[in-house]
Amino acid sequence: MDKYRKTKIVGKGNFGYAVLVQNIQNKKFYIMKVIDVSKMDSKQKTEALNEVHVLKEMRHPYIIAYRESFMNKKCLCIVMDYADGGDLYTKIAQHKKDDILFSEEQIIDWFVKICLAIKHVHDKRILHRDLKTQNIFLTSSGDVKIGDFGIARVLQSTYDCAQTAIGTPYYLSPEICQEKPYNQKSDIWSLGCILYEMVTLKHAFDANNIKGLVLKILKGSYPAIPFQYSDKIKSLVAELLIKDPKKRPSIRKILEKDFMKVRIQKIFDEATLKQAQEDRVRKISEVRLHEDKSMKQISMHCNEKVNKENMPSKTRDHTPSKCIIKQSLVKPTDSVSKYSVQEEEKSAAKASFCCNDENVGFISSLHKMLNNKSVIDEEETFPEEERARPFFLTPEGKAIPGLTGQDTMSYRIEALRAYLDTQFGEKLLIKVYNLLQDEVGNEECTEEAQRILGNKKQYIGLVIQLIVCEDNYYKQ
């Protein structure tokens, strides 16, 4: 807490508040959620900790980034990135006040980015469960980022359904209103409500009381969309707000629509160009660093030569230098000539394959979507022999909780990591994982890992399985 300076309260809840803070070292602003866990029952504490685990999994350009979490006295503090452009709810309210509709281009731009973020969430078998315009944030550069995973739920399998009735009433799906089990399609309904709100500046379903609101949602009828918007927007809203969840499109199907893919192509081009620029800056920095080192060497050689010339003739080293200075001068010149305009263009062309951090997966996923390489859901693309692989087994010989025969390898790996995390904690898992990562099979490292785990040493085998599987799966 000492490295943050509180600026102002930006929100309050039953168990805490959200505050805008500034990092004293880097001067950047962040949002810190301060949650008083002492007032919570065990279930509420679990939900608060669940938010931390969910946020750690969410690494995407259009999702509010998690930075860190820690305990301060009786409060759980969660630090996240700050979206300096407010939220979509406030933006819509301002346009409603000014009686100005958003352009269709702006709506599609925002909606595509929201959908890309939700696809990332759903691919991890997570439901947001509280999608609304208040939880969609804007940046000063015009991007959108979804946030507030406080009541998100991780699905134990693709076909699992949640049963807790939650969420903001205006965005509740019919299945939640009827207290039926629900899945990702409930988030799709909420997306329909958000899209309708961006187009009309009004809620799709509204009433003076909760009973009237539920009746309207169950009826499924909403006021017509303004004539200024195209049929493709009207048709998309109608698809998202189909009462039968089975008939609603998946997030993948939404993103496969032609007009959505046009915007995805633009995002891909922008992301690739940005990465190319960053790659050029990095290469130029490397060249300059090389030049600096070379110039230091030149300076050292010059000083050495001067010192030798000033030395008495008897003690002077007469070893021929073979024009050391001339040789040194050649190196930086060669380096600069190699990094020509043509090399910059090649770097830009290859940029999508040499990105850093989450941009690697993001640009890669966009590339696959644009080339129709993700037209089938992940669980459907895996061959039968992949699906039939045996489960990871606990030390007692039982399957890892939550896994089914239909789960993909990526999900099995994440489930194994989550299971180990619950057995002896994240810090211990990371410590043992890092110890064994480059020394799998090394007896001394294995013995040290067993000593660290103590009475949990029976889990060493699972940690090794996690390392091996991640190496084989993610680095292929």
RONU-775724 format. One record per residue (C-alpha): x, y, z; residue number from 1; residue in three letters. Coordinates in nm, 2 decimals, padded with zeros to 4 digits. Layout:
! residues N
xx|yy|zz|nr|rest
X|Y|Z|NUM|ala .
...
This chain:
! residues 476
xx|yy|zz|nr|rest
00.00|00.00|00.00|1|met .
00.29|00.23|00.06|2|asp .
00.38|00.26|-00.30|3|lys .
00.04|00.40|-00.39|4|tyr .
-00.11|00.74|-00.32|5|arg .
-00.49|00.76|-00.30|6|lys .
-00.64|01.03|-00.52|7|thr .
-01.02|01.00|-00.50|8|lys .
-01.30|00.75|-00.44|9|ile .
-01.46|00.64|-00.77|10|val .
-01.72|00.39|-00.64|11|gly .
-01.86|00.23|-00.33|12|lys .
-02.02|-00.11|-00.25|13|gly .
-02.15|-00.31|00.04|14|asn .
-01.80|-00.44|00.13|15|phe .
-01.57|-00.18|00.02|16|gly .
-01.48|00.09|-00.24|17|tyr .
-01.29|00.16|-00.55|18|ala .
-01.03|00.43|-00.54|19|val .
-00.81|00.60|-00.80|20|leu .
-00.45|00.57|-00.69|21|val .
-00.11|00.68|-00.83|22|gln .
00.20|00.47|-00.82|23|asn .
00.46|00.68|-00.65|24|ile .
00.74|00.53|-00.86|25|gln .
00.62|00.53|-01.21|26|asn .
00.35|00.81|-01.16|27|lys .
00.09|00.60|-01.34|28|lys .
-00.27|00.59|-01.23|29|phe .
-00.46|00.27|-01.14|30|tyr .
-00.79|00.16|-00.99|31|ile .
-00.76|-00.01|-00.65|32|met .
-01.06|-00.21|-00.53|33|lys .
-01.05|-00.23|-00.15|34|val .
-01.26|-00.51|-00.01|35|ile .
-01.33|-00.55|00.36|36|asp .
-01.32|-00.93|00.39|37|val .
-01.37|-00.93|00.77|38|ser .
-01.74|-00.85|00.72|39|lys .
-01.79|-01.14|00.47|40|met .
-01.90|-01.49|00.52|41|asp .
-01.70|-01.78|00.38|42|ser .
-01.89|-01.78|00.05|43|lys .
-01.84|-01.41|00.00|44|gln .
-01.47|-01.44|00.07|45|lys .
-01.45|-01.71|-00.18|46|thr .
-01.62|-01.49|-00.44|47|glu .
-01.38|-01.20|-00.36|48|ala .
-01.08|-01.43|-00.41|49|leu .
-01.24|-01.57|-00.72|50|asn .
-01.22|-01.23|-00.87|51|glu .
-00.85|-01.22|-00.82|52|val .
-00.80|-01.56|-00.99|53|his .
-01.03|-01.46|-01.28|54|val .
-00.85|-01.13|-01.33|55|leu .
-00.51|-01.31|-01.34|56|lys .
-00.64|-01.52|-01.63|57|glu .
-00.76|-01.22|-01.83|58|met .
-00.47|-01.09|-02.05|59|arg .
-00.63|-00.92|-02.35|60|his .
-00.60|-00.57|-02.50|61|pro .
-00.98|-00.51|-02.45|62|tyr .
-01.00|-00.63|-02.09|63|ile .
-00.90|-00.42|-01.78|64|ile .
-00.56|-00.56|-01.69|65|ala .
-00.49|-00.70|-01.34|66|tyr .
-00.17|-00.57|-01.18|67|arg .
-00.14|-00.71|-00.83|68|glu .
-00.33|-00.79|-00.52|69|ser .
-00.24|-00.79|-00.15|70|phe .
-00.39|-00.78|00.20|71|met .
-00.38|-00.45|00.39|72|asn .
-00.50|-00.50|00.75|73|lys .
-00.85|-00.66|00.70|74|lys .
-00.89|-00.56|00.34|75|cys .
-00.81|-00.73|00.01|76|leu .
-00.67|-00.48|-00.23|77|cys .
-00.69|-00.55|-00.61|78|ile .
-00.49|-00.31|-00.84|79|val .
-00.61|-00.28|-01.20|80|met .
-00.54|-00.06|-01.49|81|asp .
-00.73|00.27|-01.51|82|tyr .
-00.94|00.35|-01.81|83|ala .
-00.91|00.73|-01.84|84|asp .
-01.22|00.78|-02.07|85|gly .
-01.49|00.69|-01.82|86|gly .
-01.75|00.42|-01.90|87|asp .
-01.99|00.35|-02.18|88|leu .
-02.29|00.42|-01.96|89|tyr .
-02.18|00.78|-01.90|90|thr .
-02.10|00.82|-02.27|91|lys .
-02.44|00.70|-02.37|92|ile .
-02.61|00.93|-02.11|93|ala .
-02.42|01.23|-02.25|94|gln .
-02.53|01.15|-02.60|95|his .
-02.89|01.10|-02.48|96|lys .
-02.88|01.44|-02.31|97|lys .
-02.75|01.61|-02.63|98|asp .
-02.99|01.40|-02.85|99|asp .
-02.70|01.28|-03.07|100|ile .
-02.69|00.92|-03.19|101|leu .
-02.36|00.74|-03.23|102|phe .
-02.24|00.67|-03.58|103|ser .
-02.28|00.31|-03.70|104|glu .
-01.90|00.30|-03.76|105|glu .
-01.84|00.39|-03.40|106|gln .
-02.09|00.14|-03.27|107|ile .
-01.94|-00.15|-03.48|108|ile .
-01.59|-00.05|-03.37|109|asp .
-01.68|-00.07|-03.00|110|trp .
-01.90|-00.38|-03.04|111|phe .
-01.63|-00.58|-03.22|112|val .
-01.38|-00.50|-02.95|113|lys .
-01.62|-00.59|-02.68|114|ile .
-01.70|-00.92|-02.86|115|cys .
-01.32|-01.00|-02.90|116|leu .
-01.28|-00.95|-02.53|117|ala .
-01.58|-01.18|-02.45|118|ile .
-01.45|-01.44|-02.69|119|lys .
-01.13|-01.44|-02.48|120|his .
-01.34|-01.48|-02.16|121|val .
-01.56|-01.76|-02.31|122|his .
-01.26|-01.95|-02.45|123|asp .
-01.14|-01.98|-02.09|124|lys .
-01.49|-02.12|-01.99|125|arg .
-01.57|-01.82|-01.79|126|ile .
-01.90|-01.63|-01.77|127|leu .
-01.89|-01.26|-01.70|128|his .
-02.25|-01.27|-01.57|129|arg .
-02.27|-00.89|-01.52|130|asp .
-02.22|-00.74|-01.86|131|leu .
-02.36|-00.39|-01.88|132|lys .
-02.26|-00.05|-02.00|133|thr .
-02.13|00.05|-01.65|134|gln .
-01.88|-00.23|-01.68|135|asn .
-01.75|-00.13|-02.02|136|ile .
-01.48|00.13|-01.99|137|phe .
-01.33|00.37|-02.24|138|leu .
-00.98|00.50|-02.28|139|thr .
-00.87|00.84|-02.40|140|ser .
-00.74|00.68|-02.72|141|ser .
-01.09|00.55|-02.81|142|gly .
-01.06|00.18|-02.71|143|asp .
-01.30|-00.01|-02.49|144|val .
-01.21|-00.25|-02.21|145|lys .
-01.45|-00.47|-02.02|146|ile .
-01.40|-00.50|-01.64|147|gly .
-01.56|-00.60|-01.31|148|asp .
-01.54|-00.98|-01.30|149|phe .
-01.66|-00.97|-00.94|150|gly .
-01.94|-01.22|-01.00|151|ile .
-01.78|-01.41|-01.29|152|ala .
-01.80|-01.79|-01.27|153|arg .
-01.56|-02.04|-01.42|154|val .
-01.75|-02.32|-01.59|155|leu .
-01.63|-02.67|-01.50|156|gln .
-01.69|-02.80|-01.85|157|ser .
-01.83|-02.67|-02.18|158|thr .
-02.18|-02.80|-02.10|159|tyr .
-02.20|-02.69|-01.74|160|asp .
-02.46|-02.44|-01.65|161|cys .
-02.47|-02.18|-01.37|162|ala .
-02.77|-02.14|-01.15|163|gln .
-02.72|-01.83|-00.94|164|thr .
-02.96|-01.55|-01.04|165|ala .
-02.75|-01.23|-01.05|166|ile .
-02.67|-00.93|-01.27|167|gly .
-02.82|-00.59|-01.34|168|thr .
-03.20|-00.63|-01.40|169|pro .
-03.19|-00.44|-01.74|170|tyr .
-02.95|-00.70|-01.89|171|tyr .
-03.09|-01.02|-01.73|172|leu .
-03.16|-01.30|-01.98|173|ser .
-03.50|-01.48|-01.99|174|pro .
-03.34|-01.80|-01.86|175|glu .
-03.21|-01.62|-01.55|176|ile .
-03.55|-01.45|-01.50|177|cys .
-03.71|-01.80|-01.51|178|gln .
-03.45|-01.93|-01.26|179|glu .
-03.33|-02.18|-01.52|180|lys .
-02.97|-02.30|-01.56|181|pro .
-02.77|-02.08|-01.80|182|tyr .
-02.44|-02.07|-01.99|183|asn .
-02.24|-01.84|-02.22|184|gln .
-02.56|-01.76|-02.41|185|lys .
-02.67|-01.55|-02.12|186|ser .
-02.37|-01.32|-02.18|187|asp .
-02.48|-01.31|-02.54|188|ile .
-02.82|-01.17|-02.44|189|trp .
-02.65|-00.91|-02.23|190|ser .
-02.44|-00.81|-02.54|191|leu .
-02.77|-00.77|-02.73|192|gly .
-02.90|-00.53|-02.46|193|cys .
-02.57|-00.34|-02.48|194|ile .
-02.58|-00.31|-02.86|195|leu .
-02.94|-00.20|-02.85|196|tyr .
-02.85|00.07|-02.59|197|glu .
-02.56|00.20|-02.81|198|met .
-02.80|00.23|-03.11|199|val .
-03.10|00.38|-02.94|200|thr .
-02.95|00.54|-02.62|201|leu .
-03.22|00.35|-02.43|202|lys .
-03.26|00.02|-02.25|203|his .
-03.41|-00.26|-02.47|204|ala .
-03.63|-00.36|-02.17|205|phe .
-03.75|-00.11|-01.92|206|asp .
-04.02|-00.08|-01.66|207|ala .
-04.11|00.10|-01.33|208|asn .
-04.06|-00.21|-01.12|209|asn .
-03.88|-00.55|-01.14|210|ile .
-04.20|-00.75|-01.20|211|lys .
-04.29|-00.54|-01.50|212|gly .
-03.93|-00.56|-01.63|213|leu .
-03.92|-00.94|-01.60|214|val .
-04.25|-00.97|-01.79|215|leu .
-04.11|-00.75|-02.08|216|lys .
-03.79|-00.96|-02.09|217|ile .
-03.99|-01.28|-02.10|218|leu .
-04.20|-01.14|-02.38|219|lys .
-03.89|-01.05|-02.57|220|gly .
-04.03|-00.75|-02.76|221|ser .
-03.85|-00.41|-02.77|222|tyr .
-03.90|-00.07|-02.94|223|pro .
-03.79|-00.04|-03.30|224|ala .
-03.43|00.06|-03.39|225|ile .
-03.39|00.41|-03.55|226|pro .
-03.42|00.40|-03.93|227|phe .
-03.07|00.56|-03.96|228|gln .
-02.90|00.23|-03.89|229|tyr .
-02.85|-00.05|-04.14|230|ser .
-03.04|-00.38|-04.16|231|asp .
-02.72|-00.57|-04.05|232|lys .
-02.73|-00.39|-03.72|233|ile .
-03.10|-00.45|-03.67|234|lys .
-03.06|-00.81|-03.77|235|ser .
-02.77|-00.86|-03.52|236|leu .
-02.97|-00.71|-03.24|237|val .
-03.26|-00.95|-03.32|238|ala .
-03.03|-01.25|-03.32|239|glu .
-02.87|-01.16|-02.99|240|leu .
-03.21|-01.11|-02.82|241|leu .
-03.37|-01.44|-02.92|242|ile .
-03.55|-01.57|-02.62|243|lys .
-03.44|-01.93|-02.67|244|asp .
-03.07|-01.94|-02.57|245|pro .
-03.00|-02.24|-02.80|246|lys .
-03.09|-02.03|-03.10|247|lys .
-02.87|-01.74|-03.00|248|arg .
-02.54|-01.73|-03.18|249|pro .
-02.22|-01.80|-03.00|250|ser .
-01.96|-01.53|-02.97|251|ile .
-01.76|-01.70|-03.25|252|arg .
-02.06|-01.69|-03.49|253|lys .
-02.11|-01.32|-03.42|254|ile .
-01.74|-01.24|-03.50|255|leu .
-01.77|-01.45|-03.83|256|glu .
-02.02|-01.21|-03.98|257|lys .
-01.88|-01.03|-04.28|258|asp .
-01.92|-00.67|-04.15|259|phe .
-01.76|-00.77|-03.82|260|met .
-01.46|-00.93|-04.00|261|lys .
-01.41|-00.61|-04.20|262|val .
-01.35|-00.43|-03.87|263|arg .
-01.14|-00.72|-03.73|264|ile .
-00.92|-00.68|-04.04|265|gln .
-00.87|-00.31|-03.96|266|lys .
-00.79|-00.40|-03.60|267|ile .
-00.54|-00.66|-03.72|268|phe .
-00.37|-00.41|-03.95|269|asp .
-00.35|-00.15|-03.67|270|glu .
-00.21|-00.40|-03.42|271|ala .
00.04|-00.53|-03.67|272|thr .
00.15|-00.18|-03.76|273|leu .
00.18|-00.08|-03.40|274|lys .
00.39|-00.39|-03.33|275|gln .
00.61|-00.32|-03.63|276|ala .
00.67|00.03|-03.50|277|gln .
00.76|-00.10|-03.16|278|glu .
00.99|-00.36|-03.32|279|asp .
01.16|-00.09|-03.53|280|arg .
01.21|00.12|-03.22|281|val .
01.36|-00.18|-03.04|282|arg .
01.60|-00.26|-03.32|283|lys .
01.71|00.11|-03.35|284|ile .
01.77|00.11|-02.97|285|ser .
01.98|-00.20|-03.01|286|glu .
02.18|-00.04|-03.29|287|val .
02.23|00.27|-03.08|288|arg .
02.34|00.06|-02.78|289|leu .
02.59|-00.11|-03.00|290|his .
02.71|00.23|-03.13|291|glu .
02.75|00.35|-02.77|292|asp .
02.95|00.05|-02.68|293|lys .
03.17|00.09|-02.98|294|ser .
03.23|00.45|-02.91|295|met .
03.33|00.37|-02.56|296|lys .
03.57|00.11|-02.70|297|gln .
03.71|00.38|-02.93|298|ile .
03.75|00.62|-02.64|299|ser .
03.93|00.36|-02.44|300|met .
04.16|00.27|-02.73|301|his .
04.24|00.64|-02.78|302|cys .
04.31|00.70|-02.41|303|asn .
04.53|00.38|-02.41|304|glu .
04.72|00.51|-02.71|305|lys .
04.77|00.85|-02.56|306|val .
04.89|00.70|-02.23|307|asn .
05.13|00.48|-02.41|308|lys .
05.27|00.77|-02.61|309|glu .
05.32|00.97|-02.29|310|asn .
05.49|00.68|-02.12|311|met .
05.88|00.68|-02.09|312|pro .
06.03|00.51|-02.40|313|ser .
06.18|00.23|-02.18|314|lys .
05.84|00.12|-02.03|315|thr .
05.63|00.18|-02.34|316|arg .
05.47|-00.13|-02.50|317|asp .
05.58|-00.15|-02.86|318|his .
05.34|-00.42|-02.96|319|thr .
05.19|-00.31|-03.29|320|pro .
04.82|-00.21|-03.26|321|ser .
04.73|-00.29|-03.62|322|lys .
04.51|00.02|-03.64|323|cys .
04.28|-00.08|-03.35|324|ile .
04.08|00.25|-03.38|325|ile .
04.01|00.20|-03.75|326|lys .
03.88|-00.15|-03.68|327|gln .
03.65|-00.02|-03.41|328|ser .
03.50|00.24|-03.63|329|leu .
03.40|-00.01|-03.89|330|val .
03.16|-00.21|-03.66|331|lys .
02.89|00.05|-03.58|332|pro .
02.89|00.17|-03.95|333|thr .
02.83|-00.19|-04.06|334|asp .
02.55|-00.23|-03.81|335|ser .
02.37|00.08|-03.92|336|val .
02.40|-00.01|-04.29|337|ser .
02.25|-00.35|-04.22|338|lys .
01.95|-00.19|-04.06|339|tyr .
01.83|-00.03|-04.38|340|ser .
01.49|00.08|-04.50|341|val .
01.44|-00.26|-04.66|342|gln .
01.51|-00.43|-04.32|343|glu .
01.25|-00.20|-04.16|344|glu .
00.99|-00.31|-04.41|345|glu .
01.08|-00.68|-04.36|346|lys .
01.05|-00.62|-03.99|347|ser .
00.71|-00.47|-04.03|348|ala .
00.60|-00.76|-04.24|349|ala .
00.71|-01.01|-03.98|350|lys .
00.58|-00.81|-03.69|351|ala .
00.28|-01.02|-03.62|352|ser .
00.51|-01.32|-03.55|353|phe .
00.75|-01.15|-03.32|354|cys .
00.52|-00.96|-03.07|355|cys .
00.56|-00.95|-02.70|356|asn .
00.33|-01.02|-02.41|357|asp .
-00.04|-01.08|-02.47|358|glu .
-00.01|-00.92|-02.82|359|asn .
00.13|-01.25|-02.94|360|val .
-00.19|-01.44|-02.88|361|gly .
-00.41|-01.14|-02.97|362|phe .
-00.27|-01.08|-03.31|363|ile .
-00.24|-01.46|-03.37|364|ser .
-00.61|-01.51|-03.29|365|ser .
-00.72|-01.22|-03.52|366|leu .
-00.51|-01.38|-03.80|367|his .
-00.68|-01.71|-03.75|368|lys .
-01.02|-01.56|-03.75|369|met .
-00.95|-01.37|-04.07|370|leu .
-00.82|-01.68|-04.24|371|asn .
-01.11|-01.90|-04.13|372|asn .
-00.89|-02.11|-03.91|373|lys .
-01.12|-02.07|-03.61|374|ser .
-01.46|-02.14|-03.77|375|val .
-01.51|-02.44|-03.54|376|ile .
-01.50|-02.42|-03.16|377|asp .
-01.17|-02.53|-03.00|378|glu .
-01.33|-02.85|-02.84|379|glu .
-01.45|-02.95|-03.19|380|glu .
-01.11|-02.91|-03.36|381|thr .
-00.92|-03.15|-03.14|382|phe .
-00.89|-03.51|-03.28|383|pro .
-01.06|-03.79|-03.10|384|glu .
-00.73|-03.93|-02.97|385|glu .
-00.66|-03.59|-02.81|386|glu .
-01.00|-03.59|-02.63|387|arg .
-00.96|-03.95|-02.52|388|ala .
-00.63|-03.89|-02.33|389|arg .
-00.65|-03.99|-01.97|390|pro .
-00.72|-03.73|-01.70|391|phe .
-00.45|-03.59|-01.48|392|phe .
-00.48|-03.80|-01.16|393|leu .
-00.46|-03.68|-00.80|394|thr .
-00.22|-03.86|-00.56|395|pro .
-00.52|-04.06|-00.45|396|glu .
-00.57|-04.19|-00.81|397|gly .
-00.88|-03.98|-00.88|398|lys .
-00.94|-03.75|-01.17|399|ala .
-00.88|-03.38|-01.13|400|ile .
-01.21|-03.22|-01.02|401|pro .
-01.41|-03.05|-01.30|402|gly .
-01.27|-03.24|-01.60|403|leu .
-01.47|-03.44|-01.85|404|thr .
-01.39|-03.65|-02.16|405|gly .
-01.48|-03.35|-02.39|406|gln .
-01.22|-03.11|-02.24|407|asp .
-00.94|-02.98|-02.46|408|thr .
-00.58|-03.01|-02.36|409|met .
-00.55|-02.64|-02.29|410|ser .
-00.84|-02.65|-02.05|411|tyr .
-00.69|-02.96|-01.88|412|arg .
-00.37|-02.78|-01.83|413|ile .
-00.54|-02.48|-01.67|414|glu .
-00.76|-02.71|-01.45|415|ala .
-00.44|-02.89|-01.33|416|leu .
-00.28|-02.55|-01.25|417|arg .
-00.59|-02.44|-01.06|418|ala .
-00.60|-02.77|-00.87|419|tyr .
-00.24|-02.74|-00.76|420|leu .
-00.30|-02.38|-00.66|421|asp .
-00.57|-02.49|-00.43|422|thr .
-00.35|-02.76|-00.27|423|gln .
-00.06|-02.55|-00.16|424|phe .
-00.10|-02.20|-00.28|425|gly .
00.02|-01.99|-00.57|426|glu .
00.35|-01.87|-00.42|427|lys .
00.46|-02.22|-00.34|428|leu .
00.35|-02.35|-00.68|429|leu .
00.55|-02.08|-00.86|430|ile .
00.86|-02.15|-00.65|431|lys .
00.85|-02.52|-00.71|432|val .
00.75|-02.47|-01.08|433|tyr .
01.05|-02.24|-01.14|434|asn .
01.29|-02.47|-00.96|435|leu .
01.19|-02.77|-01.17|436|leu .
01.11|-02.59|-01.50|437|gln .
01.46|-02.62|-01.65|438|asp .
01.57|-02.92|-01.45|439|glu .
01.30|-03.18|-01.50|440|val .
01.46|-03.51|-01.41|441|gly .
01.74|-03.36|-01.20|442|asn .
01.74|-03.56|-00.87|443|glu .
01.89|-03.27|-00.66|444|glu .
01.62|-03.03|-00.78|445|cys .
01.35|-03.28|-00.73|446|thr .
01.47|-03.35|-00.37|447|glu .
01.48|-02.97|-00.31|448|glu .
01.13|-02.93|-00.44|449|ala .
01.01|-03.21|-00.21|450|gln .
01.17|-03.04|00.08|451|arg .
01.00|-02.71|00.00|452|ile .
00.66|-02.88|-00.03|453|leu .
00.70|-03.08|00.29|454|gly .
00.39|-03.28|00.36|455|asn .
00.26|-03.19|00.01|456|lys .
00.55|-03.36|-00.16|457|lys .
00.32|-03.62|-00.31|458|gln .
00.21|-03.35|-00.56|459|tyr .
00.56|-03.33|-00.72|460|ile .
00.45|-03.56|-01.00|461|gly .
00.16|-03.34|-01.10|462|leu .
00.39|-03.03|-01.10|463|val .
00.62|-03.21|-01.34|464|ile .
00.33|-03.31|-01.55|465|gln .
00.22|-02.95|-01.57|466|leu .
00.56|-02.84|-01.68|467|ile .
00.60|-03.11|-01.95|468|val .
00.24|-03.06|-02.08|469|cys .
00.28|-02.68|-02.10|470|glu .
00.62|-02.72|-02.28|471|asp .
00.47|-02.96|-02.53|472|asn .
00.14|-02.78|-02.58|473|tyr .
00.21|-02.41|-02.57|474|tyr .
00.55|-02.41|-02.74|475|lys .
00.45|-02.63|-03.04|476|gln .
